[in-house]
Structure formats: structure tokens, C-alpha cells
Amino acid sequence: MDKSNSGFSEAGLRKIRDVLTRHVDSGKIPGVVALIGRGEQTHVEAIGTMRHDGGAPMSRDTIFRMASTSKPVTMAASMALLDDCRLRLDDPVDQWLPELADRQVLKRIDGPIDDTEPARRPITVRDLLTSTFGLGIDLTAVGSPIFNAIFANGVFSQGAVPLPEQDEWMRRLGTLPLMRQPGEHWQYHLSHDVLGVLVSRVTGRPFETFLRERVLDPLGMKDTAFHVPADKIDRLPPSYAPDPQTGEFTVWDEAKTGQYSAPPAFQAGGGGLVSTVDDYHAYFRMLLDHGMHGTERILSRPAHLPRRLRAPRPVRLGRRNRHLGLRRPGERDHRHPAHAGRTDDCGSGAAHPRLLDHGLPGGRRLTRGPGRQRRMTPASSAYSPSTTTLTAAAANTFAACSMLPRRWRGVESEMAVAPLGRPP
């Protein structure tokens, strides 16, 4: 395919523009901003307007509610603490999150919330990083007492009701029994919100302050935050939801008077950020560059096993299997001076996304030290959806879409990773 001097194919860009335009012309979204990157080159398409009734056109610096696409960015704060050895993967979180100590677990996920048994072990940092601490948005439990209690207790961070400050949020979360035993089952969303609280308590600072210091500011992500200041609020579109009867889109969250117009009481790591295509691109470029931004290291370098060595029995998520290639906990990263003489599971070798044992047949894993042949050593089987998101989402192409219907009691994020799907 012919490419222009900028590294892009004119025919390919025209196809992308046509697909995006058809989505806007369908009336389901008023506008879209898409960024495509190839190496250091970027191409941006801004099509349509910020409102269904017209208004300002979409532009490259339009700010979008990220919803769950916040997760890859906010996870980086936890991984930075692993790099610093302020967290270790198998540390129980009780000392920082006493609300999660001495947990009770439902005997049946669809049973009464008072029909419980003691947790078999404490919740660990690893459980939070892998979304296996025992609570989450579990679609196998829709309509069950515990699923309803998560919403009734006001701990779901993507709803229409503002959340309380983090200590009260943790108190409410701590009143709920776990749905699953710690480390037993992957469940969506809530662990990322808990990780934000964990980072705040370990550092003694607001979650956003640490995230900005270690990730956002070094990457130049000046428009990424948990709210939009007044001098930028005109760049934030309203958020829409379809009327369940007519299907007509109505405003669910306005910009100037909405949830993101002021700093929130709770900085939700699971879905509270706003951002722009250029900011988000800067983050994924850092991942593609193995944790580096220019000459500055933001996160430790990931080590991916070759495809042929990946485990044959990954956890299944939806219709696709995701895999991670991981260094074993306790194995030093001999390429990094921070690991000289150390064999623990913190430091630059432990974070991003080398977080977990990766199970192979017979409970064994492949590892390789410097100058050694690959060898088999005992291992447990584990999986990290959150860190997989960091790796898998590092495709250097995405689209930020405005006004998509939200799945959970409101409206979906206005930012979605491309492709957008089949246009109308």
C-alpha cells in the first residue's frame, strides 16, 4: 500500500475518515475525534459537533470522559509504587485498608448476603492488581442480592449519584461480603477504585496528586484529570443517554453543571478521568516504548514471553483470551541496577506488566536468567486483566467518541478504543 512521506497511506486515511463520517451521519453520535499514530507521526480526524443539536465542532483538543479507559492510566500509579518497593505483590492490604480485613465470603454468589463463611486468606496487593480480590461487577450475578447491594450501597463509581470521599466509600465497601474468595475469580471494575485508595493511603497524598507527579506531568498529559477546570469546560461535550422508550438521545450529564465540572470527593481510578486524544496517545506511546518517555523512565520495562511460550489455559474473558508474558516473582531483573543483590518481588522488575506467575501445564512456568537456558520451575496459575489492558490497549490507534450510550445506569464513556465497529 502506498504511503505518503508522513508514513500514512492516503487511501487508508480516507477509509478511516469515511467510516468515522458514517458513524456521525447515522445520528448515534454527534461527533468523533480519532488519532492514528505511526512511530513519531500522528494523524487526527475531528468530525461532527459536540452536541446533537449542533454547537461547537469537535476538535483535536476536545476533552472526553474516559470512563473505564481510565483504568490503564490509573493502574500506572500502583505499578510505580511496586517499582519503588513501597508495595509488594503478596503483602496483605490490611495495614492500609483495614476495611478489607477479616472478610466474610458468600457461600453462594446468588445467595443471601448474610449467608457467608470466613475468607480463606487475606486480600493482597496482587489480588487488587489482578481484579481478583473478591468483589466486582460480575455479570454472572446480575439480579442477585450482592449485585443489587453494590449499587444500593453507593460504591459503583460510574453511576449517576456522586460518591462520598474515599474513607466513607471504603467504609461502605467494607460492609459488603465478598462475592468470591480472594484470588479465585476475576471480577470487573471495583478493584481499580480500591487501588486508588490504596495509593492515596500508602503515599499519604490524594490519588491524583501522586498520579500527576509520577505519570501525568512527566508525560505532558496536561488535560488529563479527575475534573475539568472552568477555563477548559467549553472543551467538554455533554454526555447523552438514550430514552428507553423512544431511543431519542437526551443529555445525561452537562458539561458546565455536571459531574466533571468540579473536583470530585472520590477520585475513582476505575473510571473517573477525563482526557484528550493527544494525552492518551502520549501514555500509550510510553507503553510502546517499554516504559520510557524520551530519556525518562516512567515505568519499568515489560518483558513479554514469545507467543509460542504463552500458557495454553488462560482465563477467558468474553469471546477472547488474553495472555501475559511475565517474569516470575522473586527473580531479579539483572538488566536494571535497582535489582542488584535483591530477590524480592518489588522494584523495576516487578511492575508493569510483569506482575504474576503465569501458569503452564502441570503448574510450571518457563523462566530464563542471564546466560541460562529456559528452565521449568513450579508456579501457580494467575492472570492480570488490568495489566493486560495496559499491554493490549497499547495499539497505537484509537478513537475518542462522543455520546455513546452507557451500559451501567447512565451513559457510556465518550472515549472508546478503535475500531468503532461496523458503521450503519
Disulfide bonds with the S-S distance in Angstrom:
Cys85-Cys346 2.04
